[in-house]
């Protein structure tokens, strides 16, 4: 007969509740724009000896206190550390192009900025999802919008980003029929969250967007292979 090693009663562990709590701790609660040109560095399995740089759009403070870099990547403004695909890109670190220093984590000045801002703008939690913050897009990001896989694609400029109380981030696109003044700025009535109208939204740097506009055959072929087989993944 076995001997109990503990006098404490057995506890039932609700794994789904634990997953939800873990996800909540990773929720973004504050954003800060990157204005000094810091980059995300990543590698590709097809070229393991090379390193690639991509400008960081913003930094995000998570509920657990971690600060992460954010880049427009595939279907979302994505935390850099979540890039862990050998074909699409694997995150290596952050780089200051002026000093060429490679950082494993967010620079301290950005962490302090976000912590102080989050303490100052201490929003009361509500059951309804509310708008927390808006940032302008500073990189010339474009969104490829698809409503039907058999229909035409729309390539639209991203004018800004919205952070909501549930941690989700939406890209702001323009309804050209409602533009009343230029330049278009975050907060203008002509702007709408991309996923409120389009079934699929993929983000590209300005350089790639220009190749799409020019109908570069190689770019369009790679685009078709990347976009068509995929369904939209959950916003993170």
Backbone bond lengths (Angstrom), bond angles and torsions (degrees), N, CA, C in turn:
res aa  C-N    CA-C-N  psi(-1)  N-CA   C-N-CA  omega(-1)  CA-C   N-CA-C  phi
1 X - - - 1.470 - - 1.517 109.10 -
2 X 1.304 118.26 133.15 1.455 121.73 -178.72 1.508 112.58 -70.62
3 X 1.330 115.41 154.48 1.459 122.13 178.54 1.518 109.06 -110.38
4 X 1.332 116.11 128.97 1.451 119.97 179.48 1.521 110.65 -66.90
5 X 1.337 117.19 132.91 1.464 121.45 179.17 1.514 111.41 -91.33
6 X 1.314 118.40 -4.03 1.448 120.96 -179.89 1.516 109.86 -146.66
7 X 1.309 115.76 142.39 1.459 120.33 178.60 1.523 112.04 -86.21
8 X 1.331 116.72 -7.53 1.459 120.37 -179.19 1.519 110.48 -74.70
9 X 1.337 117.70 141.03 1.464 119.76 178.80 1.523 110.57 -68.75
10 X 1.324 115.65 152.80 1.469 120.52 177.84 1.514 109.85 -65.72
11 X 1.352 115.99 144.58 1.452 121.69 -179.73 1.524 109.95 -116.18
12 X 1.314 115.54 140.19 1.454 120.96 176.18 1.525 108.40 -87.38
13 X 1.316 116.49 125.21 1.458 121.60 -177.24 1.529 108.90 -100.53
14 X 1.305 115.82 121.16 1.461 121.70 177.76 1.527 107.96 -88.09
15 X 1.334 116.53 99.77 1.463 120.59 -175.12 1.524 112.39 -64.99
16 X 1.337 116.92 -36.23 1.461 119.29 -179.69 1.523 111.07 -65.24
17 X 1.342 116.38 -39.76 1.465 119.83 177.20 1.521 110.66 -63.29
18 X 1.335 116.43 -40.35 1.466 120.37 178.81 1.520 111.00 -64.66
19 X 1.340 116.53 -38.61 1.472 119.98 178.10 1.522 110.57 -64.09
20 X 1.329 116.43 -42.89 1.455 120.41 -179.55 1.526 111.15 -63.96
21 X 1.340 116.62 -40.08 1.464 120.00 178.05 1.521 111.30 -64.91
22 X 1.330 116.03 -41.06 1.468 120.12 178.49 1.520 110.37 -64.04
23 X 1.342 116.56 -41.63 1.461 120.70 179.34 1.522 110.60 -64.47
24 X 1.350 116.41 -39.23 1.462 120.22 -179.94 1.522 111.29 -63.23
25 X 1.328 117.29 -37.32 1.462 120.52 179.88 1.526 111.83 -66.76
26 X 1.332 116.53 -24.17 1.462 120.64 179.20 1.534 112.42 -90.13
27 X 1.314 116.91 0.57 1.462 121.60 -179.50 1.530 110.75 -64.84
28 X 1.317 116.65 136.13 1.457 121.49 176.55 1.524 109.72 -76.66
29 X 1.331 116.71 133.32 1.460 120.59 -178.01 1.530 112.55 -119.46
30 X 1.344 116.84 -10.90 1.474 119.49 -179.87 1.514 109.37 -160.43
31 X 1.348 115.75 144.23 1.459 122.09 177.78 1.517 110.67 -120.03
32 X 1.333 115.64 152.72 1.462 122.21 172.65 1.521 107.67 -138.85
33 X 1.336 118.63 129.55 1.468 120.08 -178.73 1.518 111.00 -67.88
34 X 1.325 115.90 149.54 1.462 121.47 173.31 1.526 107.92 -95.19
35 X 1.320 117.07 114.62 1.460 121.88 -173.29 1.527 113.27 -117.61
36 X 1.329 117.38 5.27 1.467 120.49 -177.09 1.520 113.11 -114.23
37 X 1.331 117.06 10.86 1.459 120.22 173.10 1.513 116.23 81.74
38 X 1.344 119.01 15.18 1.451 119.42 177.55 1.523 110.71 -64.65
39 X 1.314 116.01 149.32 1.457 121.53 -172.64 1.525 111.81 -122.71
40 X 1.315 114.63 157.25 1.454 121.74 165.62 1.527 107.57 -92.32
41 X 1.327 117.04 136.31 1.462 121.81 176.91 1.533 108.18 -108.16
42 X 1.353 116.08 132.63 1.455 119.11 179.41 1.526 110.18 -141.83
43 X 1.335 115.46 166.38 1.454 122.60 -179.91 1.518 109.98 -125.31
44 X 1.330 115.81 157.35 1.453 123.20 174.68 1.520 109.32 -120.05
45 X 1.326 116.90 141.79 1.460 120.92 179.86 1.520 111.17 -63.25
46 X 1.337 116.64 -29.57 1.462 120.70 -179.60 1.521 112.88 -70.96
47 X 1.318 117.58 -16.05 1.462 122.09 -179.25 1.530 108.86 -144.66
48 X 1.346 117.61 68.08 1.469 121.79 -171.08 1.520 114.82 -65.57
49 X 1.319 117.89 -16.65 1.465 120.30 -179.01 1.526 112.68 -90.38
50 X 1.337 116.99 -3.89 1.462 120.52 -177.27 1.526 110.33 -110.42
51 X 1.329 114.56 151.46 1.458 121.89 174.84 1.532 108.43 -118.57
52 X 1.317 115.86 140.98 1.459 121.33 -178.31 1.525 109.52 -118.53
53 X 1.330 115.45 145.66 1.452 120.47 179.49 1.521 111.30 -116.03
54 X 1.323 116.31 143.75 1.459 122.23 176.84 1.515 108.42 -137.97
55 X 1.343 119.02 129.90 1.460 120.55 -178.67 1.529 111.88 -60.12
56 X 1.313 115.96 139.73 1.459 121.58 177.11 1.523 108.81 -82.70
57 X 1.324 115.91 134.09 1.458 120.72 178.73 1.524 111.01 -79.13
58 X 1.332 115.86 -47.11 1.460 120.14 -174.67 1.520 109.52 -158.58
59 X 1.331 114.08 171.31 1.466 121.92 173.42 1.513 107.82 -115.88
60 X 1.323 115.81 143.62 1.457 119.91 -178.02 1.519 111.79 -124.46
61 X 1.327 115.72 137.03 1.466 122.04 174.96 1.521 108.13 -96.34
62 X 1.341 115.68 123.90 1.452 119.98 177.98 1.529 110.19 -90.38
63 X 1.318 115.31 163.17 1.453 119.92 -178.35 1.517 111.97 -62.78
64 X 1.344 118.13 -27.33 1.464 120.76 178.81 1.526 112.74 -81.40
65 X 1.343 117.47 1.60 1.457 121.26 176.70 1.516 114.98 97.05
66 X 1.323 118.25 -11.53 1.462 120.74 178.61 1.526 110.81 -72.63
67 X 1.334 116.04 146.99 1.463 122.37 176.91 1.525 108.07 -114.26
68 X 1.332 116.37 128.58 1.460 121.19 -175.55 1.520 110.27 -126.92
69 X 1.327 115.87 146.57 1.453 121.03 172.15 1.518 109.64 -77.37
70 X 1.334 116.78 149.77 1.464 122.45 -177.62 1.523 110.31 -127.86
71 X 1.327 116.41 133.63 1.466 121.79 178.25 1.529 109.34 -133.06
72 X 1.352 117.84 146.25 1.461 119.58 172.64 1.529 108.73 -69.01
73 X 1.324 116.80 112.53 1.460 120.59 -172.44 1.520 109.19 -141.50
74 X 1.297 116.88 120.22 1.457 121.78 -179.63 1.529 110.53 57.25
75 X 1.344 118.11 -110.24 1.468 120.67 -172.43 1.519 114.48 -104.83
76 X 1.328 118.51 10.22 1.466 118.77 -174.53 1.523 110.86 -157.42
77 X 1.334 114.52 162.69 1.454 120.14 165.94 1.521 104.52 -79.45
78 X 1.319 116.55 102.93 1.464 123.04 -161.54 1.521 112.43 -105.72
79 X 1.341 117.96 136.15 1.471 120.11 170.93 1.527 110.06 -59.55
80 X 1.316 116.19 131.85 1.470 120.80 -174.25 1.524 112.57 -57.22
81 X 1.332 117.15 -38.36 1.459 119.48 -174.99 1.526 112.76 -68.02
82 X 1.336 117.35 -11.83 1.467 120.01 178.26 1.522 112.48 -84.70
83 X 1.314 117.13 -5.30 1.460 120.32 175.51 1.520 108.26 -78.89
84 X 1.317 116.11 101.99 1.459 121.00 -175.51 1.524 109.86 -142.34
85 X 1.321 115.14 43.78 1.466 121.30 179.57 1.520 108.35 -117.46
86 X 1.334 118.16 120.36 1.468 119.43 -176.49 1.518 114.03 -61.02
87 X 1.334 117.46 -28.50 1.459 120.19 -178.50 1.527 112.17 -84.80
88 X 1.345 116.56 -44.59 1.465 120.65 -177.39 1.526 112.49 -84.42
89 X 1.323 117.81 -31.39 1.460 121.14 179.64 1.522 112.22 150.18
90 X 1.318 115.84 137.76 1.463 121.98 178.40 1.530 108.98 -121.99
91 X 1.314 115.30 122.96 1.466 121.87 -176.24 1.526 111.56 -63.80
92 X 1.341 115.74 135.19 1.463 122.17 178.45 1.526 111.09 -111.19
93 X 1.335 116.88 -44.93 1.460 120.22 -178.96 1.522 110.21 170.68
94 X 1.322 115.40 -171.81 1.463 121.97 176.74 1.525 108.95 -105.14
95 X 1.330 116.12 148.91 1.459 120.04 -176.70 1.508 110.51 -132.00
96 X 1.319 115.03 134.65 1.462 121.78 171.29 1.523 106.64 -94.33
97 X 1.345 119.06 107.70 1.469 120.32 -175.20 1.524 113.72 -64.85
98 X 1.331 117.23 -21.45 1.463 119.44 -179.65 1.518 111.12 -74.14
99 X 1.323 117.41 -42.08 1.469 121.58 -179.28 1.521 112.03 -100.91
100 X 1.363 116.62 -12.98 1.465 124.07 -175.63 1.530 111.86 62.35
101 X 1.318 116.59 20.98 1.461 120.75 177.15 1.523 109.40 -77.44
102 X 1.338 116.59 136.85 1.454 122.33 178.10 1.527 108.52 -101.37
103 X 1.324 116.49 124.21 1.459 122.29 -176.29 1.523 109.58 -110.14
104 X 1.333 116.20 140.00 1.461 120.77 177.33 1.523 111.73 -84.00
105 X 1.319 116.96 -24.50 1.460 121.00 -178.62 1.520 109.29 -135.79
106 X 1.335 115.85 174.30 1.462 120.71 -177.89 1.521 111.03 -61.42
107 X 1.332 118.70 145.49 1.464 121.25 179.15 1.532 110.64 -62.53
108 X 1.319 117.99 143.62 1.475 121.38 -175.49 1.524 113.92 -56.61
109 X 1.341 117.95 -35.29 1.462 118.52 -177.24 1.527 112.16 -66.25
110 X 1.353 116.85 -30.60 1.453 119.53 177.32 1.531 110.97 -74.20
111 X 1.324 116.49 -37.46 1.460 120.09 177.11 1.524 110.62 -62.05
112 X 1.326 116.81 -43.06 1.469 120.39 179.25 1.520 111.19 -65.44
113 X 1.341 116.42 -42.35 1.462 120.35 179.12 1.524 110.89 -58.17
114 X 1.324 116.02 -46.24 1.460 120.38 -177.49 1.526 112.03 -68.95
115 X 1.311 116.60 -40.72 1.467 119.84 -179.58 1.521 111.37 -63.53
116 X 1.330 116.86 -43.44 1.467 120.24 179.91 1.530 110.79 -68.07
117 X 1.339 117.02 -39.81 1.456 120.24 179.76 1.525 110.91 -65.94
118 X 1.335 116.93 -41.32 1.464 120.39 179.60 1.525 111.05 -64.86
119 X 1.336 116.71 -36.81 1.468 120.10 178.57 1.531 110.78 -68.99
120 X 1.330 116.62 -35.94 1.470 120.34 -179.27 1.531 110.87 -72.98
121 X 1.356 115.92 -47.74 1.468 120.47 179.07 1.521 108.59 -94.12
122 X 1.310 116.52 69.58 1.463 122.07 -176.79 1.527 108.97 -89.08
123 X 1.349 114.55 89.90 1.459 119.43 -175.33 1.523 111.07 -76.98
124 X 1.322 115.01 141.31 1.460 120.62 176.16 1.524 109.76 -77.23
125 X 1.328 116.01 132.66 1.455 120.36 -178.54 1.524 111.13 -69.56
126 X 1.325 115.49 140.58 1.460 122.03 176.29 1.526 108.93 -130.99
127 X 1.309 116.08 161.78 1.457 119.64 178.65 1.519 111.04 -71.25
128 X 1.312 117.02 -32.34 1.454 120.91 179.04 1.528 110.03 -81.00
129 X 1.333 114.92 144.40 1.465 120.36 176.82 1.525 108.46 -73.23
130 X 1.325 116.64 127.60 1.462 121.71 -177.38 1.527 110.24 -124.61
131 X 1.328 114.80 159.17 1.462 121.08 177.16 1.530 109.52 -78.17
132 X 1.325 115.89 127.06 1.466 121.41 -179.50 1.525 111.85 -99.45
133 X 1.340 116.21 -41.87 1.462 118.50 -169.60 1.529 110.33 -158.65
134 X 1.335 115.96 150.78 1.461 122.56 173.30 1.521 109.86 -128.20
135 X 1.334 116.14 135.52 1.460 121.37 176.26 1.524 109.15 -125.54
136 X 1.328 118.16 141.54 1.466 119.27 172.24 1.526 110.21 -74.14
137 X 1.327 116.70 151.63 1.459 120.36 173.82 1.521 108.28 -82.52
138 X 1.325 116.87 126.09 1.470 121.69 -175.56 1.525 112.87 -108.82
139 X 1.349 117.35 4.78 1.459 119.99 -173.58 1.523 113.37 -113.41
140 X 1.329 117.44 -0.81 1.461 119.04 -176.17 1.521 112.22 72.20
141 X 1.321 116.75 30.69 1.462 121.53 -179.87 1.529 110.16 -62.37
142 X 1.331 115.92 144.30 1.463 121.93 175.39 1.520 109.76 -124.00
143 X 1.319 115.02 153.10 1.459 121.37 179.49 1.520 109.60 -118.03
144 X 1.312 115.53 131.42 1.455 121.04 172.83 1.527 106.61 -93.45
145 X 1.319 117.16 114.44 1.462 122.30 -172.97 1.527 109.68 -106.26
146 X 1.331 115.30 130.80 1.455 121.65 -177.96 1.520 108.47 -127.92
147 X 1.315 116.52 124.30 1.459 121.00 176.53 1.523 111.53 -99.94
148 X 1.334 115.96 -27.54 1.462 121.90 -178.96 1.519 106.98 -149.07
149 X 1.335 116.95 131.07 1.468 119.99 -177.21 1.524 111.95 -61.10
150 X 1.338 117.94 -22.76 1.460 120.78 178.41 1.530 112.11 -93.42
151 X 1.327 116.31 -8.37 1.452 120.45 -176.52 1.522 112.30 -94.03
152 X 1.341 117.08 179.90 1.474 121.09 -179.15 1.523 112.04 -73.09
153 X 1.314 115.52 153.60 1.454 121.80 174.54 1.517 108.78 -90.41
154 X 1.326 115.74 150.69 1.460 121.37 172.95 1.526 108.37 -118.33
155 X 1.316 116.60 129.19 1.453 121.37 175.90 1.524 107.88 -104.39
156 X 1.319 116.95 114.80 1.464 121.21 -172.94 1.533 109.96 -126.63
157 X 1.311 115.76 144.34 1.455 121.23 176.93 1.529 110.19 -73.26
158 X 1.334 115.01 141.51 1.467 120.86 174.47 1.530 108.01 -91.63
159 X 1.325 116.55 123.65 1.462 120.62 -176.82 1.530 112.84 -98.65
160 X 1.310 117.33 -15.25 1.459 119.06 -179.92 1.513 111.08 -179.75
161 X 1.337 114.30 -178.51 1.463 121.48 -177.68 1.526 109.16 -136.82
162 X 1.325 116.07 141.06 1.454 122.01 178.46 1.520 110.18 -116.13
163 X 1.339 115.57 130.50 1.466 121.56 173.56 1.521 108.34 -101.29
164 X 1.331 115.75 128.38 1.455 121.15 179.83 1.534 110.76 -105.71
165 X 1.324 115.40 165.56 1.461 120.87 -174.19 1.525 113.35 -65.99
166 X 1.324 117.82 -18.08 1.466 119.94 176.88 1.523 112.20 -88.40
167 X 1.349 116.83 4.00 1.458 121.18 177.90 1.515 114.62 91.89
168 X 1.319 117.63 -8.10 1.459 120.36 179.23 1.528 110.84 -76.17
169 X 1.332 115.35 149.54 1.464 122.24 178.59 1.517 108.33 -122.35
170 X 1.326 116.34 130.85 1.456 121.78 179.27 1.528 110.37 -117.07
171 X 1.332 115.79 142.14 1.463 121.53 174.54 1.520 109.74 -81.98
172 X 1.318 116.67 142.42 1.456 122.23 178.75 1.528 109.39 -98.93
173 X 1.326 115.52 121.17 1.457 122.77 178.53 1.524 109.17 -115.73
174 X 1.317 116.48 161.64 1.463 120.41 -175.30 1.522 111.76 -104.13
175 X 1.331 115.11 135.87 1.456 122.00 168.21 1.529 106.00 -88.69
176 X 1.327 115.99 104.70 1.458 120.50 -173.05 1.524 112.97 -59.24
177 X 1.318 117.92 -26.72 1.459 120.68 -179.27 1.527 112.38 -73.04
178 X 1.339 116.93 -11.91 1.464 120.28 -177.51 1.528 112.91 -112.81
179 X 1.325 117.30 5.22 1.465 120.56 179.81 1.523 109.60 -70.30
180 X 1.310 117.40 122.04 1.468 122.16 -179.18 1.524 112.61 -109.13
181 X 1.335 117.46 -23.08 1.466 120.29 179.71 1.516 109.11 -153.15
182 X 1.312 115.15 155.14 1.464 121.49 177.71 1.527 109.08 -127.70
183 X 1.340 118.76 154.84 1.462 125.47 -2.67 1.531 112.29 -69.39
184 X 1.322 115.13 155.88 1.464 120.89 178.12 1.521 108.50 -77.18
185 X 1.328 116.23 132.33 1.461 122.03 -177.24 1.523 110.44 -125.22
186 X 1.353 118.06 150.40 1.461 120.04 174.92 1.528 110.44 -53.62
187 X 1.322 116.03 132.26 1.454 120.58 -176.43 1.511 112.56 106.97
188 X 1.351 118.21 -16.78 1.463 120.90 178.28 1.535 110.00 -67.49
189 X 1.332 115.05 146.69 1.463 120.83 -176.21 1.522 113.61 -66.16
190 X 1.326 116.99 -19.63 1.461 119.48 -177.57 1.531 112.91 -78.30
191 X 1.313 117.47 -8.49 1.460 121.22 -176.34 1.522 111.58 -88.19
192 X 1.335 115.08 146.26 1.466 120.70 177.94 1.533 109.47 -144.14
193 X 1.341 117.65 151.93 1.467 120.77 176.08 1.526 110.12 -67.12
194 X 1.320 116.87 131.06 1.463 121.40 -172.89 1.512 114.91 -54.24
195 X 1.317 117.25 -43.92 1.462 119.43 -175.52 1.524 113.13 -77.69
196 X 1.320 117.60 -5.26 1.460 119.09 175.94 1.524 111.60 -75.38
197 X 1.352 117.28 -15.40 1.465 120.51 -177.60 1.522 113.70 -126.31
198 X 1.322 117.46 -23.18 1.462 120.43 -172.14 1.531 110.98 -117.36
199 X 1.334 115.14 138.19 1.468 120.07 -178.15 1.523 111.57 -68.65
200 X 1.326 116.66 -40.09 1.454 121.87 178.74 1.516 109.33 -128.76
201 X 1.333 116.14 139.48 1.455 121.72 176.26 1.532 107.65 -137.22
202 X 1.333 116.04 122.56 1.464 121.71 177.76 1.530 108.98 -120.24
203 X 1.325 115.69 140.09 1.456 120.37 -174.84 1.525 111.64 -104.92
204 X 1.351 114.57 143.26 1.455 121.16 -179.19 1.524 109.84 -138.90
205 X 1.333 114.63 149.98 1.455 119.95 172.44 1.540 108.91 -68.11
206 X 1.312 115.03 160.89 1.465 120.75 -178.24 1.520 111.90 -57.19
207 X 1.322 117.09 -38.23 1.469 120.76 -178.15 1.535 110.66 -62.63
208 X 1.318 117.08 -44.42 1.461 120.75 179.14 1.521 110.31 -68.80
209 X 1.346 116.27 -39.13 1.461 120.17 179.12 1.530 110.85 -59.45
210 X 1.328 116.47 -39.32 1.467 119.65 178.75 1.527 111.32 -65.22
211 X 1.329 116.52 -35.45 1.474 119.26 177.40 1.526 110.69 -67.23
212 X 1.333 116.26 -36.73 1.459 119.71 178.04 1.523 109.56 -65.11
213 X 1.340 116.25 -44.21 1.468 120.51 178.75 1.528 111.42 -59.76
214 X 1.325 115.33 -38.34 1.466 120.27 -179.50 1.521 111.92 -78.72
215 X 1.353 116.81 -2.97 1.459 123.52 -179.59 1.517 111.73 57.62
216 X 1.323 114.90 44.98 1.459 119.89 175.88 1.531 109.00 -62.69
217 X 1.328 119.14 122.42 1.469 121.69 -173.40 1.531 113.53 -57.82
218 X 1.328 117.55 -43.73 1.459 120.47 -178.59 1.524 111.20 -63.77
219 X 1.337 115.41 -42.68 1.462 119.92 179.56 1.520 111.18 -64.91
220 X 1.325 118.07 -43.42 1.464 122.01 -179.07 1.523 111.22 -65.85
221 X 1.326 117.47 -36.86 1.460 120.46 178.67 1.528 110.50 -66.30
222 X 1.337 116.45 -45.02 1.463 120.13 178.23 1.521 110.96 -63.95
223 X 1.319 115.70 -36.71 1.464 121.31 179.76 1.520 110.92 -64.05
224 X 1.321 116.95 -44.90 1.459 120.96 -179.87 1.527 111.29 -62.23
225 X 1.319 117.16 -41.71 1.459 120.86 179.38 1.525 111.61 -65.98
226 X 1.325 116.24 -34.14 1.462 120.51 -177.07 1.519 112.11 -77.89
227 X 1.327 117.12 -40.47 1.459 120.93 -169.58 1.513 113.46 -86.74
228 X 1.325 118.72 -48.54 1.456 121.58 -167.57 1.530 114.24 -61.61
229 X 1.359 120.70 -41.58 1.452 118.07 -175.43 1.523 114.25 -74.79
230 X 1.333 118.80 -12.85 1.455 121.70 -170.17 1.510 112.32 -96.86
231 X 1.315 114.65 146.40 1.451 123.02 167.91 1.515 107.54 -99.86
232 X 1.342 118.71 156.78 1.465 120.15 -178.28 1.513 111.11 -62.91
233 X 1.335 117.02 134.26 1.453 120.37 177.39 1.507 109.85 -92.77
234 X 1.338 116.26 163.76 1.457 120.92 -176.67 1.512 110.51 -64.70
235 X 1.333 115.64 138.51 1.465 120.69 176.42 1.509 108.98 -65.66
236 X 1.339 115.21 134.44 1.460 118.18 -177.66 1.502 110.52 -115.79
